[in-house]
Amino acid sequence: VFFRGIVVTLVLVLGASVIAAVIPDEGLTRRDGGLARLEGQALLYPEGYERWPVVGAAIGLSYSDRPVTRDGPGNFHRVYLSPAAYDAFLTARTFPEGTTLVMEIYEPAASAPPLRAGFYEGRRVAVEASVKDRRFRGGWAWFDLDNGKAERAAPVASESCLACHREHAATDMVFTQFYPRLR
Amino acid sequence: VFFRGIVVTLVLVLGASVIAAVIPDEGLTRRDGGLARLEGQALLYPEGYERWPVVGAAIGLSYSDRPVTRDGPGNFHRVYLSPAAYDAFLTARTFPEGTTLVMEIYEPAASAPPLRAGFYEGRRVAVEASVKDRRFRGGWAWFDLDNGKAERAAPVASESCLACHREHAATDMVFTQFYPRLR
């Protein structure tokens, strides 16, 4: 019995080592598929979202009614989707409860040698998120993550988010029409 | 001994199940950290790169000497880095052997309701890669993956890739100066 105990322990330790070796350290979000961690209505910061699949990038998008008056091309948007939701959407074309999308906004930086034209992502100026969860009216809520400094965030109190996403977003409040990977 | 065999087998099977359960199915590249698979000088297609960390996006970049003459803003570039190399670079600021970067190129698509301005990623027109490996002169090689249709690809025979990357890229032939996550 003693010897068997040693064998079992060895196998368990070996098994744990194998698991530890094959799972990169990608933060909590990896192990839970990046589904939202909520406390009441507050969203806990989606640690590790930088490694989630990027579903789309864009530049200069505006849904303002005001005429666009600016010198440059506008800001870059980069949109991430929680891995579990990405898998579910590619398989079933639906977003599961807890789906989180994170949008980073970068100022455009003008090209530098060897580039003769164009823009790349300069200073990051905002990190925002949207979450699918039944506790929110309309099934989704939007959050401002204070350019990555928020440990938690309350939903943005804006009827306009809900109204616009409901009217224009192609799939379940998500603008999949703008995201190559999800079209 | 027979009973011990059963116990060990059970533990192994359980261990394997646990491993299978916690590792999402992300293709071969996940389990090998996305490091390049080479056969001689040929690069085997980096399956699953779509889930790798995106290190930068850009629009309209050109390193052509010819004057830029076009109607739109130019194409989108989106650059992925193999996960093992991403981890290594964030820790040690160096790229390990086998590092792969993949660049997707998308035509710009003009904004559509509810957007009043800007561009998002339209049709994908190219998938390219660069790989760090000692077997290549200069330590790196570049590949055209035929917009995702190539099962394998020979290096692009261009001295200009090497010369330009050597002169202008900030870190070990990689344009980290354009990638927010690596700056």
Interface residues (C-beta under 8 A of the other chain):
Chain A: F3 R4 V7 V8 V11 L12 G15 V18 I19 V22 I23 P24 D25 R31 G33 E50 R51 P53 V54 G56 A57 A58 I59 G60 L61 S62 Y63 S64 D65 V68 P73 G74 F76 R78 P83 A84 Y86 D87 Y106 S111 A112 P113 P114 L115 R116 A117 G118 F119 Y120 E121 G122 R124 C164 E167 H168 Q177 F178 Y179 P180 R181
Chain B: F3 R4 V7 V8 V11 L12 L14 G15 V18 I19 V22 I23 P24 D25 R31 G33 E50 R51 P53 V54 G56 A57 A58 I59 G60 L61 S62 Y63 S64 D65 V68 P73 G74 F76 R78 P83 A84 Y86 D87 Y106 S111 A112 P113 P114 L115 R116 A117 G118 F119 Y120 E121 G122 R124 C164 E167 H168 Q177 F178 Y179 P180 R181
